[in-house]
């Protein structure tokens, strides 16, 4: 994606396992990401949810069951009508994880706490983030 903003939401030391990988991207990159991921897995049929008005949302199953959600123009609807634009912006990226020598931008845990609180019904995620251990992942390897 050539320097464009793409981030991966990870549990940031908060959970031993997680059910899927969330990729937040700039809206200009959504189509290209979709094309790339379709080469590696199956794109699920759209399943609209009234709690979200995300402009680009794709769900993939890759490599024997890994679920990947791609979001661009992420919008949460709370209280039945109020829309919260949670789109990726440069200030959202607060660190990078190093995976196989590649620096992966990671969005602010505080942003995700806010998103989960707005979603309603996701208070277990808020509680997990609010827990005593606010540690980040240690670097996995060296990045240049």
C-alpha positions as CSV (number, residue, x, y, z in Angstrom):
1,X,0.0,0.0,0.0
2,X,3.0,2.2,-0.5
3,X,3.2,4.3,2.7
4,X,-0.5,4.6,3.2
5,X,-2.0,4.1,6.6
6,X,-2.9,0.6,7.5
7,X,-3.1,-0.7,11.0
8,X,-3.8,-4.0,12.7
9,X,-5.8,-4.1,15.9
10,X,-4.2,-6.6,18.3
11,X,-5.0,-7.4,21.9
12,X,-1.8,-5.6,23.1
13,X,-0.9,-8.0,25.9
14,X,-4.5,-8.1,27.1
15,X,-5.5,-11.6,26.0
16,X,-3.7,-14.9,25.5
17,X,-5.7,-15.6,22.3
18,X,-8.0,-13.7,20.0
19,X,-10.6,-14.7,17.5
20,X,-9.8,-12.6,14.5
21,X,-7.5,-10.0,13.0
22,X,-8.9,-6.5,12.5
23,X,-7.2,-4.4,9.8
24,X,-8.1,-0.7,9.8
25,X,-7.2,1.1,6.6
26,X,-7.5,4.4,4.8
27,X,-10.6,4.4,2.6
28,X,-8.4,4.8,-0.5
29,X,-6.7,1.4,0.3
30,X,-9.8,-0.7,1.0
31,X,-10.3,-2.0,-2.6
32,X,-6.7,-3.0,-3.0
33,X,-6.7,-4.8,0.3
34,X,-9.8,-6.7,-0.7
35,X,-8.2,-7.7,-4.0
36,X,-5.1,-9.0,-2.2
37,X,-6.9,-10.9,0.5
38,X,-9.2,-12.5,-2.1
39,X,-6.1,-14.3,-3.4
40,X,-5.6,-16.0,0.0
41,X,-9.0,-16.7,1.2
42,X,-12.8,-16.5,1.0
43,X,-14.7,-13.3,1.2
44,X,-17.9,-13.6,3.2
45,X,-21.2,-12.3,1.9
46,X,-22.1,-8.9,3.2
47,X,-24.0,-9.1,6.5
48,X,-25.1,-5.5,7.4
49,X,-25.5,-4.6,11.0
50,X,-27.5,-1.5,12.1
51,X,-24.9,-0.7,14.8
52,X,-22.3,0.2,12.1
53,X,-22.3,2.3,9.0
54,X,-18.7,1.5,8.1
55,X,-18.1,2.5,4.5
56,X,-15.9,-0.5,3.6
57,X,-16.2,-3.7,5.6
58,X,-14.9,-7.1,4.4
59,X,-14.8,-10.4,6.3
60,X,-12.3,-13.1,5.1
61,X,-11.5,-16.6,6.2
62,X,-7.9,-17.4,5.3
63,X,-5.6,-20.4,5.7
64,X,-7.8,-22.9,7.5
65,X,-9.9,-20.7,9.6
66,X,-8.1,-17.4,10.4
67,X,-10.7,-14.7,10.3
68,X,-9.7,-11.2,9.0
69,X,-11.9,-8.2,9.1
70,X,-11.0,-5.2,7.0
71,X,-12.5,-1.8,7.9
72,X,-12.2,1.6,6.3
73,X,-14.4,4.5,7.2
74,X,-15.3,2.7,10.4
75,X,-18.5,4.2,11.8
76,X,-20.3,3.2,15.0
77,X,-24.0,4.0,15.6
78,X,-24.9,4.4,19.3
79,X,-28.2,5.2,21.0
80,X,-30.0,4.1,17.9
81,X,-29.1,7.2,15.8
82,X,-25.9,8.9,16.8
83,X,-23.0,8.2,14.4
84,X,-19.4,8.2,15.5
85,X,-16.8,8.4,12.8
86,X,-13.9,6.2,14.0
87,X,-12.0,6.2,10.7
88,X,-8.3,5.7,10.8
89,X,-6.2,8.9,11.1
90,X,-2.5,9.4,11.5
91,X,-2.7,10.2,15.2
92,X,-4.3,6.8,15.8
93,X,-1.0,4.9,15.3
94,X,0.9,5.0,18.6
95,X,3.4,2.2,18.1
96,X,4.7,-0.5,15.8
97,X,5.0,-4.3,16.3
98,X,7.9,-6.0,14.6
99,X,6.7,-9.3,13.0
100,X,9.2,-11.2,10.8
101,X,11.2,-8.0,10.3
102,X,8.2,-5.9,9.2
103,X,7.1,-3.0,11.3
104,X,3.3,-3.3,11.7
105,X,1.5,0.0,12.8
106,X,-0.8,-0.5,15.8
107,X,-3.7,1.7,16.8
108,X,-4.1,3.2,20.2
109,X,-5.5,0.9,22.8
110,X,-7.4,3.9,24.2
111,X,-9.1,4.4,20.8
112,X,-10.3,0.8,20.9
113,X,-11.5,1.2,24.5
114,X,-13.6,4.1,23.2
115,X,-14.9,2.1,20.2
116,X,-15.9,-0.9,22.4
117,X,-17.7,1.5,24.9
118,X,-19.6,3.1,22.0
119,X,-20.6,-0.3,20.6
120,X,-22.7,-1.3,23.6
121,X,-22.7,-4.9,24.7
122,X,-18.9,-5.0,24.5
123,X,-18.2,-4.1,28.1
124,X,-16.1,-7.2,28.6
125,X,-13.7,-5.7,26.1
126,X,-13.7,-2.4,28.0
127,X,-13.1,-4.2,31.3
128,X,-10.2,-6.2,29.7
129,X,-8.6,-2.9,28.5
130,X,-9.2,-1.3,31.8
131,X,-7.5,-4.1,33.7
132,X,-4.3,-3.6,35.6
133,X,-2.0,-4.9,32.9
134,X,-1.8,-2.2,30.3
135,X,1.5,-3.7,28.9
136,X,2.2,-3.7,25.2
137,X,3.6,-6.6,23.3
138,X,7.4,-6.9,23.5
139,X,9.1,-6.5,20.1
140,X,9.0,-9.9,18.3
141,X,12.2,-9.3,16.3
142,X,14.3,-6.5,14.9
143,X,12.9,-4.1,12.3
144,X,15.1,-1.8,10.2
